[in-house]
Amino acid sequence: MHLRWLRLRPQELALVGITAVWGSTFLLVHWAMEHSGPWFFVALRFLVAGLISILVFRRALRGMTWTDLGAGAAIGVMIYGGYGLQTLGLQTIDSSTSAFLTALYVPLVPFAQWLFFRHRPPAMAFLGAGLAFIGLLLIAGPDAFALSLGVGETATLISTIPIAGEIILISAFAGRVDLGRITVVQLLTAGLLGVATMPFTGEAVPEFSWAWLIAGVGLGAASCLIQLTMNWAQKSVSPTRATVIYTGEPVWAAVVGRIAGERLPAAALLGGLMVVLGILVGELRIVRRRGRRADAGGSADTRP
């Protein structure tokens, strides 16, 4: 038995790239929240993303099927729940606590995949996800464990469920739907649900500010790129492996924060290394070699 490294395929490299984009948006979202409510911003972000995707895939929309529509709507609900609740939580809790709580989707994905689809991920995928999760705990710091489970903590905890659901559903539908059509539907669904939520939460359209407008348009374009890449790459990348790659998001966020003037403690830097280690371990596979031994009767005995 030996360990074999698997080279990153183009799809996996693409996921690494959009994870960097994903993590780099943290400061922009934080800036926008000073000028906008969470549900308005989620609505703006994903409606802009949906309009961009319509322009890109306008010809493909003519062949829309019920499968495309249903799959896109289901994934869109997950996007809305994950991004919306996480943004809501960040209004009342600090970023380290949010990072710790959101990181719970890392071990959740392989177990949910096993529970709902009876597909047990490889052992190394579990180990990689576990190492990455430990790294996220170190990045979050000791304050992450002092949880009071207020509104912010509760909202962020719940957000891990749709985040995991989004990753699993994308992989489940990837081979049965049109890439362009499902991207349009899921982005518009998330945006429209954000609009529909505003009256129920008492949130009004904020006073005009270039801050939320620029952030919303920029993140809308980024969201379109992220979802399109996820839909394409996860046709051949398993949910567990994709999750391990996505775990690099807080590492990229930390890099951007440091460039912006933040200074991470030694434990957080160690956590970043653990996340990278988790990603690398998740790329390992255990390969069993079988040797053939002929006996006197001509039969073969195979052993691991």
LUMPA-662574 format. One record per residue (C-alpha): x negated, y, z; residue number from 1; residue in one letter. Coordinates in Angstrom, 2 decimals. Layout:
N
R       px       py       pz    n  res
R        X        Y        Z  NUM    A
...
This chain:
304
R       px       py       pz    n  res
R     0.00     0.00     0.00    1    M
R    -1.36     3.39    -0.89    2    H
R    -0.19     6.99    -1.24    3    L
R     0.11     8.56    -4.63    4    R
R     0.43    12.28    -5.32    5    W
R     3.05    13.26    -7.84    6    L
R     2.26    16.19   -10.05    7    R
R     4.73    19.05    -9.97    8    L
R     6.92    18.94   -13.05    9    R
R     8.11    22.13   -14.80   10    P
R    11.46    21.90   -12.98   11    Q
R     9.73    21.75    -9.60   12    E
R     7.38    24.60   -10.49   13    L
R    10.46    26.63   -11.46   14    A
R    11.99    25.96    -8.04   15    L
R     8.75    27.09    -6.37   16    V
R     8.95    30.30    -8.42   17    G
R    12.56    31.13    -7.55   18    I
R    11.83    30.32    -3.90   19    T
R     9.21    33.05    -3.99   20    A
R    11.78    35.44    -5.49   21    V
R    14.33    34.31    -2.91   22    W
R    12.01    34.94     0.02   23    G
R    10.87    38.27    -1.38   24    S
R    14.40    39.69    -1.24   25    T
R    14.54    39.74     2.58   26    F
R    13.32    43.31     3.05   27    L
R    15.64    44.57     0.31   28    L
R    18.68    43.00     1.96   29    V
R    17.63    44.37     5.35   30    H
R    17.32    47.84     3.84   31    W
R    20.73    47.61     2.15   32    A
R    22.47    46.55     5.38   33    M
R    21.72    49.97     6.83   34    E
R    24.06    51.49     4.22   35    H
R    26.65    48.79     3.52   36    S
R    28.83    46.16     5.17   37    G
R    27.96    42.48     4.62   38    P
R    30.99    41.39     2.57   39    W
R    30.91    44.39     0.27   40    F
R    27.25    43.77    -0.40   41    F
R    27.81    40.05    -1.05   42    V
R    30.63    40.99    -3.45   43    A
R    28.50    43.57    -5.27   44    L
R    25.49    41.28    -5.49   45    R
R    27.31    38.32    -6.99   46    F
R    29.68    40.27    -9.23   47    L
R    26.64    41.95   -10.79   48    V
R    25.02    38.52   -11.12   49    A
R    28.21    37.16   -12.69   50    G
R    28.42    39.99   -15.23   51    L
R    24.79    39.46   -16.22   52    I
R    25.43    35.74   -16.68   53    S
R    28.50    36.50   -18.85   54    I
R    26.34    38.59   -21.18   55    L
R    23.74    35.82   -21.38   56    V
R    26.19    32.93   -21.87   57    F
R    29.15    34.65   -23.55   58    R
R    29.17    32.21   -26.50   59    R
R    29.17    29.14   -24.28   60    A
R    32.24    30.36   -22.35   61    L
R    34.53    29.44   -25.26   62    R
R    34.07    25.77   -24.48   63    G
R    34.93    26.05   -20.77   64    M
R    36.27    22.75   -19.36   65    T
R    38.14    21.95   -16.15   66    W
R    35.03    20.14   -14.93   67    T
R    32.90    23.26   -15.47   68    D
R    35.52    25.40   -13.74   69    L
R    36.01    23.10   -10.76   70    G
R    32.32    22.43   -10.20   71    A
R    31.42    26.10   -10.54   72    G
R    34.18    27.15    -8.13   73    A
R    33.09    24.56    -5.54   74    A
R    29.45    25.69    -5.68   75    I
R    30.58    29.33    -5.65   76    G
R    32.46    28.76    -2.39   77    V
R    29.27    27.35    -0.87   78    M
R    27.23    30.34    -2.09   79    I
R    29.81    32.75    -0.68   80    Y
R    29.86    31.01     2.69   81    G
R    26.10    30.64     3.00   82    G
R    25.07    34.14     1.92   83    Y
R    28.06    35.84     3.55   84    G
R    27.73    34.28     6.99   85    L
R    23.96    34.68     7.02   86    Q
R    24.29    38.37     6.14   87    T
R    26.99    38.79     8.79   88    L
R    24.77    37.20    11.41   89    G
R    21.85    39.48    10.63   90    L
R    23.89    42.45    11.84   91    Q
R    23.58    41.34    15.47   92    T
R    20.57    39.00    15.73   93    I
R    16.91    39.51    14.89   94    D
R    15.22    37.93    11.91   95    S
R    13.24    35.34    13.91   96    S
R    16.38    33.89    15.48   97    T
R    18.12    33.93    12.11   98    S
R    15.20    32.10    10.48   99    A
R    15.27    29.41    13.15  100    F
R    19.02    28.84    12.89  101    L
R    19.14    28.94     9.10  102    T
R    16.28    26.43     8.99  103    A
R    18.67    23.78    10.30  104    L
R    19.76    23.15     6.71  105    Y
R    16.32    21.61     6.04  106    V
R    16.92    18.34     7.93  107    P
R    20.66    18.57     7.25  108    L
R    20.41    18.00     3.47  109    V
R    18.87    14.50     3.42  110    P
R    21.21    13.29     6.16  111    F
R    24.26    14.78     4.43  112    A
R    23.15    13.20     1.16  113    Q
R    22.83     9.87     2.93  114    W
R    26.22    10.26     4.65  115    L
R    28.31    11.32     1.65  116    F
R    26.54     9.66    -1.28  117    F
R    25.03     6.57     0.42  118    R
R    21.68     7.52    -1.12  119    H
R    18.87     7.17     1.37  120    R
R    16.02     9.57     0.56  121    P
R    12.41     8.26     0.60  122    P
R    10.72     8.16     3.99  123    A
R     8.12    10.75     2.96  124    M
R    10.90    13.19     2.07  125    A
R    12.19    12.96     5.66  126    F
R     8.69    13.46     7.02  127    L
R     8.07    16.43     4.73  128    G
R    11.37    18.06     5.74  129    A
R    10.53    17.45     9.41  130    G
R     7.09    19.05     9.16  131    L
R     8.54    22.02     7.31  132    A
R    11.20    22.45     9.99  133    F
R     8.54    22.44    12.74  134    I
R     6.71    25.12    10.77  135    G
R     9.86    27.21    10.66  136    L
R    10.19    26.94    14.44  137    L
R     6.66    28.31    14.82  138    L
R     7.43    31.13    12.38  139    I
R    10.55    32.00    14.37  140    A
R     8.54    32.24    17.60  141    G
R     9.56    31.61    21.23  142    P
R    12.44    34.10    21.13  143    D
R    14.27    31.79    18.73  144    A
R    14.98    29.37    21.58  145    F
R    16.70    31.96    23.78  146    A
R    20.07    31.51    22.13  147    L
R    23.18    33.05    23.63  148    S
R    25.44    31.78    20.83  149    L
R    27.11    35.11    20.23  150    G
R    28.90    36.06    17.03  151    V
R    25.65    36.42    15.08  152    G
R    24.21    33.11    16.22  153    E
R    27.47    31.28    15.58  154    T
R    27.88    32.75    12.09  155    A
R    24.30    31.86    11.16  156    T
R    24.66    28.32    12.50  157    L
R    27.80    27.79    10.42  158    I
R    26.04    29.20     7.34  159    S
R    23.68    26.22     7.28  160    T
R    26.57    23.93     6.30  161    I
R    27.46    25.69     3.00  162    P
R    23.74    26.23     2.24  163    I
R    23.20    22.48     2.44  164    A
R    26.46    21.89     0.56  165    G
R    25.35    24.15    -2.29  166    E
R    22.11    22.21    -2.80  167    I
R    23.89    18.85    -2.75  168    I
R    26.75    19.92    -5.04  169    L
R    24.40    21.41    -7.63  170    I
R    22.61    18.06    -7.89  171    S
R    25.89    16.13    -7.90  172    A
R    27.34    18.09   -10.84  173    F
R    24.12    18.94   -12.70  174    A
R    24.36    16.19   -15.32  175    G
R    28.08    16.62   -16.03  176    R
R    28.53    20.33   -16.68  177    V
R    27.33    23.06   -19.02  178    D
R    24.49    25.07   -17.51  179    L
R    25.71    28.48   -18.67  180    G
R    29.39    28.02   -17.89  181    R
R    28.87    26.69   -14.37  182    I
R    26.45    29.55   -13.59  183    T
R    29.04    32.15   -14.62  184    V
R    31.84    30.53   -12.62  185    V
R    29.89    30.04    -9.40  186    Q
R    28.53    33.60    -9.36  187    L
R    31.90    35.21   -10.08  188    L
R    33.58    32.97    -7.50  189    T
R    31.15    34.07    -4.79  190    A
R    31.58    37.74    -5.74  191    G
R    35.39    37.64    -5.88  192    L
R    35.59    35.84    -2.55  193    L
R    33.43    38.59    -1.08  194    G
R    35.92    41.18    -2.32  195    V
R    38.86    39.15    -0.99  196    A
R    37.25    38.91     2.46  197    T
R    36.90    42.67     2.95  198    M
R    40.57    43.42     3.81  199    P
R    40.66    40.60     6.37  200    F
R    37.57    41.88     8.16  201    T
R    38.60    45.54     7.97  202    G
R    35.57    46.37     5.87  203    E
R    35.93    49.32     3.48  204    A
R    33.88    50.35     0.48  205    V
R    30.92    52.25     1.96  206    P
R    30.04    55.82     1.13  207    E
R    27.98    55.94    -2.03  208    F
R    24.29    55.40    -1.51  209    S
R    21.53    54.70    -3.98  210    W
R    20.20    52.24    -1.40  211    A
R    23.02    49.71    -1.68  212    W
R    23.50    50.35    -5.39  213    L
R    19.87    49.70    -6.35  214    I
R    19.60    46.78    -3.94  215    A
R    22.88    45.28    -5.17  216    G
R    21.97    45.49    -8.85  217    V
R    18.43    44.24    -8.25  218    G
R    19.54    41.34    -6.10  219    L
R    22.33    40.59    -8.55  220    G
R    19.78    40.07   -11.30  221    A
R    17.65    37.99    -8.91  222    A
R    20.67    35.89    -7.88  223    S
R    21.52    35.20   -11.54  224    C
R    17.96    33.98   -12.13  225    L
R    17.93    31.92    -8.92  226    I
R    21.24    30.13    -9.55  227    Q
R    20.48    29.50   -13.22  228    L
R    17.13    27.97   -12.32  229    T
R    18.62    25.83    -9.55  230    M
R    21.35    24.52   -11.89  231    N
R    18.76    23.62   -14.54  232    W
R    16.03    22.20   -12.31  233    A
R    18.23    20.12   -10.03  234    Q
R    19.37    18.01   -12.95  235    K
R    16.17    16.04   -12.35  236    S
R    15.04    17.14    -8.87  237    V
R    16.69    15.39    -5.92  238    S
R    18.46    17.47    -3.24  239    P
R    15.93    16.38    -0.60  240    T
R    12.88    17.32    -2.65  241    R
R    14.51    20.60    -3.69  242    A
R    15.20    21.38    -0.02  243    T
R    11.57    20.83     0.92  244    V
R    10.53    23.24    -1.84  245    I
R    13.13    25.80    -0.72  246    Y
R    11.63    25.68     2.76  247    T
R     8.85    27.90     1.42  248    G
R    11.30    30.83     1.41  249    E
R    10.34    32.19     4.88  250    P
R     6.66    31.88     4.00  251    V
R     7.14    34.17     1.02  252    W
R     9.25    36.48     3.19  253    A
R     6.38    36.63     5.70  254    A
R     3.88    37.47     2.94  255    V
R     6.08    40.32     1.69  256    V
R     6.60    41.53     5.25  257    G
R     2.86    41.61     5.86  258    R
R     2.33    43.66     2.70  259    I
R     5.01    46.04     4.02  260    A
R     3.07    46.46     7.29  261    G
R     4.32    43.62     9.50  262    E
R     1.73    41.58    11.39  263    R
R     2.53    37.97    12.19  264    L
R     1.22    36.30    15.37  265    P
R    -1.10    33.30    15.16  266    A
R     1.76    30.86    15.86  267    A
R     3.72    32.21    12.89  268    A
R     0.69    31.83    10.62  269    L
R     0.31    28.24    11.82  270    L
R     4.00    27.74    11.08  271    G
R     3.46    28.92     7.53  272    G
R     0.70    26.33     7.10  273    L
R     3.04    23.65     8.48  274    M
R     5.70    24.61     5.94  275    V
R     3.19    24.29     3.10  276    V
R     2.04    20.95     4.54  277    L
R     5.65    19.79     4.63  278    G
R     6.06    20.68     0.97  279    I
R     2.93    18.73     0.05  280    L
R     3.91    15.69     2.13  281    V
R     7.34    15.75     0.52  282    G
R     5.57    15.23    -2.80  283    E
R     3.98    11.99    -1.61  284    L
R     5.38     8.57    -2.46  285    R
R     4.48     5.26    -0.90  286    I
R     3.67     2.81    -3.68  287    V
R     3.53    -0.90    -2.91  288    R
R     1.19    -3.01    -5.04  289    R
R     2.12    -6.61    -5.54  290    R
R    -0.52    -9.17    -6.29  291    G
R     0.24   -12.41    -8.07  292    R
R    -1.34   -15.54    -6.70  293    R
R    -0.91   -18.79    -8.61  294    A
R    -0.62   -21.91    -6.54  295    D
R    -1.33   -25.51    -7.51  296    A
R     2.15   -26.00    -8.91  297    G
R     1.94   -22.95   -11.10  298    G
R     4.28   -20.88    -8.96  299    S
R     3.47   -17.31    -7.93  300    A
R     3.44   -15.82    -4.45  301    D
R     3.97   -12.09    -4.28  302    T
R     3.04   -10.08    -1.19  303    R
R     3.15    -6.35    -0.51  304    P
